[in-house]
Amino acid sequence: MNVESQSALAIETEELTKLFGKVRAVDGVNLAVPPGMVYGFLGPNGAGKTTTIRTLATLLKPDGGRARVFGRDVMKEAEEVRKLISLTGQFASVDDALTGAENLVMVARLLGHSWSGSRKRAAELLEAFGIEYAADRLVKTYSGGMRRRLDIAASIIVSPKLLFLDEPSAGLDPHARNQVWEAVRALVTVGTTVLLTTQQLDEADSLADRIAVIDHGKIIAEGSPSELKASVGNGAVHVRLFDAEERTRAGELLGKAFDAPVEFDRDPVVLSVRANDPEQVAHALIGLSRAGIRITEYSLGQPSLDEVFLALTGHKVDADHSPAADPTSSEDGKEKEHVG
């Protein structure tokens, strides 16, 4: 029996630790990721996400603990691990001066495919990712969503057993994001395990089967999206205001009414707060009305992942941390690596 068949886990870490001077960028991380799923890895800038990923991808040497990918030790069997993985950075690493097809053929040739095999594989991936119509167009003419799909396609020229996918929809419009999400789901259906790092909690909620939350180098929570939501309370009240200028005042009133932090949505007229008592909700809404704050819509339901993260950490997922907390993070966001 080979090593790979002895382990049912795509990723397994035990007290994984990485130091940069006195900074514990990764501080005793334990992960157990089954194969064939999207596993979300969430945390703010500087939380330790990038350092963990780079260690698992054999790009950094851990200072403590153990890490295995499909049973292979990332230190002792680094070459074997690299054959199983692909790493896609936060921004597209395709060449603007080449066509979509030329980009994929180039990567395939670098990975050892013949010319005919490279062209065949490029055509397969362009069709699979829905951009075959733009195969002969220069990438500089592509939209953001098209470029991101091409970038992911380049990562799976040789289908990896494990794909590290960093912020796949960063900077994309809603339509392009949905296109990329569909591409990620398609990867899992053909057997690839995806470790998804993201700060967009709606992305994790939509894609991930399970999620680990990392903060200051430590895993502080792990579970399915529904389990994480249940861990911080049974419900939340979501309020949509008539006037965005009233949101700050509404937030102050709701925060006092529930004695809980208020989450301000990206939509400037939406805010929410954890709440379990419908009667308390009714009194709080009456308080808003008496204060002259008009509400167009409200609902009582499960908390969002944004609210879960705020409850777990005391700050929002996009809160700035000290850059020293995760020294391998790309300061300008232009990480352009492919491994595998």
C-alpha positions in Angstrom: 0.0 0.0 0.0 1.5 3.4 -1.0 1.7 6.4 1.3 -1.1 8.3 -0.4 -3.6 5.5 0.1 -2.9 5.3 3.8 -4.2 8.9 4.3 -7.7 9.9 3.6 -6.9 13.6 4.2 -6.0 16.1 1.5 -4.3 18.3 4.1 -3.3 17.3 7.6 -1.3 19.6 9.9 -0.3 19.1 13.5 0.8 22.1 15.6 2.2 23.7 12.4 4.4 26.7 13.4 6.3 29.3 11.4 8.4 32.1 13.0 9.8 35.3 11.5 12.1 36.5 14.2 10.0 36.8 17.3 6.7 36.9 15.3 4.7 33.7 15.3 3.1 34.1 11.9 1.6 30.6 12.2 1.1 29.5 15.8 0.2 25.8 16.2 -2.2 25.4 13.4 -4.1 22.0 13.2 -6.0 21.3 10.0 -7.7 18.1 8.7 -9.1 18.7 5.2 -10.9 15.7 3.6 -10.5 15.3 -0.2 -13.1 16.4 -2.7 -14.3 19.6 -1.2 -13.9 23.4 -1.1 -12.3 24.2 2.3 -12.5 27.9 3.2 -9.5 29.5 5.0 -10.6 32.8 6.4 -8.9 35.6 8.1 -7.9 39.3 7.9 -4.7 40.6 6.3 -1.8 39.4 8.5 -3.7 36.6 10.1 -1.3 33.9 8.9 -3.3 32.6 5.8 -0.5 33.2 3.2 2.2 31.9 5.4 0.3 28.7 6.1 -0.4 28.2 2.4 3.2 28.8 1.4 4.3 26.3 4.0 1.9 23.7 2.7 3.0 24.4 -0.8 6.6 23.7 0.2 7.7 27.3 -0.5 8.5 27.9 3.2 10.1 25.6 5.8 8.1 25.2 9.0 9.7 25.9 12.3 7.6 23.4 14.2 4.9 20.8 13.8 4.1 18.6 10.8 2.2 19.0 7.6 1.1 16.4 5.0 -0.6 16.6 1.7 -2.3 13.4 0.7 0.0 11.6 3.2 3.2 13.2 1.9 5.3 15.2 4.3 5.8 18.7 3.0 9.4 18.7 4.3 10.6 15.2 3.7 8.7 14.6 0.4 8.6 18.1 -1.1 9.0 17.0 -4.7 6.2 14.5 -4.4 3.9 17.1 -2.8 4.6 19.6 -5.7 3.4 17.0 -8.1 0.0 16.9 -6.4 -0.7 20.6 -6.0 -1.1 23.9 -7.8 -1.0 27.4 -6.3 -2.8 30.3 -7.8 -2.0 33.8 -6.4 -4.4 36.6 -5.8 -4.1 38.3 -9.2 -4.0 36.8 -12.7 -0.6 35.7 -13.8 -1.4 35.3 -17.5 0.5 37.2 -20.2 -1.4 40.1 -21.7 0.7 40.0 -24.9 -0.5 36.4 -25.7 -3.9 35.1 -26.7 -5.9 32.9 -24.3 -4.9 29.8 -26.2 -1.3 30.8 -26.4 -1.1 31.3 -22.7 -2.4 27.8 -22.0 -0.3 26.1 -24.7 2.8 27.8 -23.2 2.1 26.5 -19.7 1.3 23.0 -21.0 4.6 23.0 -22.9 6.5 24.1 -19.8 4.9 21.2 -18.0 6.1 18.7 -20.6 3.1 18.3 -22.9 3.8 17.8 -26.6 2.7 20.5 -29.1 -0.4 18.5 -30.1 -1.1 17.6 -26.5 -0.7 21.2 -25.4 -3.1 22.5 -28.1 -5.7 19.8 -27.2 -5.5 20.5 -23.5 -5.8 24.3 -24.1 -8.9 23.8 -26.2 -10.4 21.5 -23.5 -9.9 24.1 -20.8 -11.0 27.1 -22.8 -14.3 25.3 -23.5 -14.6 24.0 -19.9 -14.3 27.6 -18.5 -16.6 29.1 -21.1 -14.0 31.3 -22.9 -13.4 29.3 -26.1 -14.9 32.1 -28.1 -12.0 34.3 -27.0 -9.3 31.8 -27.6 -7.6 33.8 -30.3 -8.0 37.2 -28.6 -5.1 38.9 -26.8 -5.6 38.6 -23.0 -5.2 42.4 -22.6 -8.7 42.6 -24.2 -10.2 40.2 -21.7 -12.6 41.3 -18.9 -11.6 40.7 -15.3 -13.7 37.6 -15.0 -12.3 36.1 -18.2 -8.7 36.7 -17.0 -9.4 35.1 -13.7 -11.0 32.0 -15.3 -8.0 31.8 -17.7 -5.7 32.0 -14.7 -7.4 29.2 -12.9 -7.4 27.2 -16.2 -3.6 27.6 -16.4 -3.4 26.3 -12.8 -5.0 23.0 -13.8 -3.2 22.2 -17.1 -2.1 19.1 -15.2 -5.2 18.5 -13.0 -3.9 18.9 -9.4 -5.3 16.8 -6.6 -5.1 20.0 -4.5 -5.5 23.6 -5.6 -4.5 26.5 -3.3 -6.8 29.3 -4.5 -6.1 32.8 -3.1 -8.9 35.4 -3.3 -10.3 34.1 -6.7 -12.8 36.9 -7.2 -10.9 39.8 -5.7 -11.8 43.0 -7.6 -14.4 41.4 -9.9 -17.9 42.6 -10.5 -20.9 40.4 -9.4 -21.3 38.8 -12.8 -17.6 37.9 -13.1 -17.6 36.6 -9.5 -20.4 34.2 -10.3 -18.5 33.0 -13.4 -15.4 32.3 -11.3 -17.5 30.6 -8.6 -19.0 28.2 -11.1 -15.5 27.4 -12.4 -14.4 26.6 -8.8 -17.4 24.3 -8.3 -16.6 22.6 -11.6 -13.1 21.8 -10.3 -14.5 19.9 -7.3 -16.8 17.8 -9.5 -13.8 16.4 -11.3 -12.0 15.4 -8.1 -9.8 18.4 -7.2 -9.7 19.5 -3.6 -9.7 23.3 -3.2 -8.2 25.3 -0.3 -9.9 28.7 -0.7 -8.4 31.7 1.1 -10.6 34.7 1.0 -11.7 37.8 3.0 -15.1 37.8 1.2 -17.3 35.9 3.6 -20.2 35.7 1.2 -17.7 33.9 -1.1 -16.9 31.3 1.6 -20.5 31.0 2.4 -21.3 30.2 -1.2 -18.4 27.9 -2.0 -17.0 26.3 1.1 -18.1 23.0 2.5 -16.1 23.6 5.7 -14.3 26.7 7.0 -11.4 27.4 9.3 -11.1 30.9 10.8 -7.5 32.0 11.5 -6.6 35.1 13.5 -3.1 36.1 14.8 -1.7 32.8 13.5 -4.2 30.6 15.4 -7.3 28.7 14.2 -10.1 30.1 16.4 -13.0 28.3 14.9 -13.7 25.5 12.4 -16.8 23.9 10.9 -19.4 24.1 8.2 -20.9 27.6 7.5 -24.1 26.6 9.3 -22.2 25.3 12.3 -20.1 28.5 12.6 -23.3 30.6 12.4 -25.0 28.5 15.1 -21.9 28.9 17.3 -22.5 32.6 17.9 -26.3 32.6 18.4 -29.5 31.5 16.9 -30.3 34.6 14.9 -29.8 38.1 13.8 -32.0 41.0 12.9 -31.2 42.6 9.5 -32.5 46.2 8.9 -32.8 48.1 5.7 -33.1 51.9 6.1 -34.8 54.5 3.9 -32.0 56.9 4.3 -28.3 55.9 4.3 -27.4 59.0 6.3 -29.3 57.5 9.3 -27.2 54.4 9.4 -24.7 55.6 12.0 -27.4 56.7 14.4 -29.4 53.5 13.8 -26.4 51.5 14.6 -25.8 53.3 17.8 -29.4 52.7 18.9 -29.4 49.0 17.9 -26.0 48.4 19.6 -27.4 49.8 22.9 -30.7 47.9 22.5 -29.0 44.5 22.1 -25.7 45.2 23.9 -23.9 43.7 20.9 -21.7 44.9 18.0 -23.6 46.1 14.9 -22.4 44.9 11.5 -22.6 47.5 8.7 -23.2 45.8 5.3 -21.5 46.9 2.0 -24.9 48.2 1.1 -25.0 51.7 2.7 -28.6 51.3 3.9 -28.2 47.8 5.5 -27.1 46.9 9.0 -27.5 43.9 11.3 -27.0 42.8 14.8 -27.2 39.4 16.6 -30.5 38.9 18.3 -32.3 35.8 19.6 -35.4 37.3 21.3 -38.2 38.4 18.9 -39.7 40.6 21.7 -36.4 42.4 22.1 -36.3 42.9 18.3 -39.8 44.4 18.4 -38.8 46.9 21.1 -35.6 47.9 19.2 -37.5 48.5 16.0 -40.1 50.6 17.9 -37.1 52.6 19.3 -35.9 53.3 15.8 -39.3 54.5 14.8 -39.6 56.8 17.8 -36.2 58.3 16.9 -37.5 59.2 13.5 -35.4 56.6 11.6 -37.5 55.1 8.8 -37.1 51.4 8.0 -38.1 49.9 4.6 -37.5 46.3 5.5 -36.3 44.1 8.3 -35.9 40.3 8.9 -35.0 38.0 11.8 -32.8 35.1 10.6 -29.5 33.3 10.9 -26.4 35.5 11.4 -24.2 36.1 8.4 -20.6 34.9 8.3 -19.5 38.5 8.6 -21.3 38.6 12.0 -19.8 35.3 13.0 -16.3 36.6 12.3 -17.0 39.8 14.2 -18.3 37.8 17.2 -15.3 35.4 17.2 -12.5 38.0 16.8 -14.0 41.3 17.9 -13.1 42.9 14.5 -14.1 42.7 10.9 -12.5 40.2 8.5 -10.8 43.0 6.5 -9.4 44.7 9.6 -5.7 45.7 9.1 -3.2 43.7 11.1 0.5 44.5 11.5 2.3 43.5 8.3 4.8 41.6 10.5 2.0 39.2 11.5 2.2 37.6 8.1 5.5 38.6 6.4 4.8 36.4 3.3 1.7 38.4 2.4 2.2 40.3 -0.8 2.1 44.0 0.2 1.0 45.1 -3.2 -1.3 42.1 -3.7 0.6 41.0 -6.8 1.4 37.4 -5.9 1.9 35.6 -9.2 3.0 32.1 -8.5 2.1 28.7 -9.9 3.4 25.6 -8.4 2.7 22.1 -9.7 
